[in-house]
Amino acid sequence: SSGINAEYGDAECARYGIGFTDLVKRPSRGQKGLTNGEICAGAAELREKIVRYQPMIVVFNGKEIFAKFARLKLRDVSYGEQAGFKIEGVGSSCESRFFVMSNTSPLNAHFPTVQSRMWFYDGIREMMKRLRVSPYFSLDPSRGDSKV
């Protein structure tokens, strides 16, 4: 289990169509400890996975990592839903929506407490509610077609 949620482990989250991943599969003390090559390779792999699995919502933990993934300048990335962003070269065949929240590291001085980051979680919840109209989305794991 990732330990992200004390009540539900990774297997339980997967039953609801929720998954977690990293761009780089090795421990580091932060993004500064990763090479550009590692980040680019991880971003390419993640883009392929998103196109293959078509998750309804992809949440990025930090503006800098999303900017690198999306091949955007950091100044062009804002927090929240990334309206209109599509994976390059895929066109309309990938309907995944993207959301950027603050980096949850305790070292993040901009949003140092859980309370200061709650609006991100509220934004994700609202996005999920709005997208529920899709026939591909269900929080009922017994249907077997959950996609988040």
C-alpha positions, -999 to 999 in steps of 0.1 A, spaced: 0 0 0 12 35 -8 1 48 27 -16 77 10 -49 68 26 -51 51 59 -86 38 54 -81 24 19 -50 8 5 -39 7 -32 -59 -24 -40 -91 -8 -26 -85 24 -45 -80 4 -77 -114 -12 -72 -128 23 -76 -107 31 -106 -82 52 -87 -45 47 -92 -12 63 -81 21 66 -99 53 85 -100 72 99 -130 104 85 -117 105 51 -100 133 58 -75 135 76 -42 147 111 -42 147 140 -18 126 160 -42 124 170 -79 158 187 -77 173 152 -71 160 139 -105 177 144 -138 159 160 -168 164 127 -187 147 107 -159 117 131 -158 114 132 -197 115 94 -199 90 90 -171 67 116 -187 68 98 -220 59 65 -203 30 82 -183 16 98 -215 15 63 -231 -3 49 -200 -28 77 -200 -36 71 -237 -38 34 -231 -60 34 -200 -79 67 -205 -84 76 -168 -111 102 -164 -90 125 -142 -52 127 -138 -40 147 -108 -5 161 -107 12 167 -73 29 200 -82 30 226 -109 67 220 -118 62 183 -126 30 190 -146 48 217 -166 76 192 -175 50 165 -183 29 189 -204 60 205 -220 48 239 -208 66 268 -192 60 269 -154 45 304 -158 18 290 -181 6 264 -155 -19 273 -128 -34 253 -100 -67 235 -106 -83 220 -136 -62 223 -168 -91 231 -191 -84 223 -227 -51 205 -221 -48 174 -243 -18 151 -246 2 162 -276 -3 143 -308 -33 124 -295 -61 148 -304 -96 139 -293 -89 102 -288 -78 108 -252 -105 124 -231 -86 124 -198 -89 156 -178 -60 171 -159 -58 188 -125 -28 203 -108 -26 206 -70 2 219 -48 31 196 -40 21 178 -8 57 177 5 61 192 40 89 213 25 63 232 4 62 267 20 33 280 -2 8 255 13 24 242 45 -6 227 62 -33 202 52 -59 229 58 -42 253 33 -44 226 7 -80 215 12 -93 236 -17 -74 213 -41 -92 183 -28 -125 202 -30 -117 211 -66 -110 175 -74 -143 164 -58 -162 190 -77 -146 179 -109 -155 143 -102 -191 153 -95 -194 172 -127 -179 143 -147 -202 117 -132 -226 121 -161 -202 101 -182 -214 65 -187 -178 54 -180 -177 67 -144 -190 49 -114 -180 48 -78 -197 14 -75 -168 -12 -77 -193 -40 -83 -199 -26 -119 -164 -33 -128 -162 -3 -152 -150 24 -128 -128 50 -143 -114 80 -124 
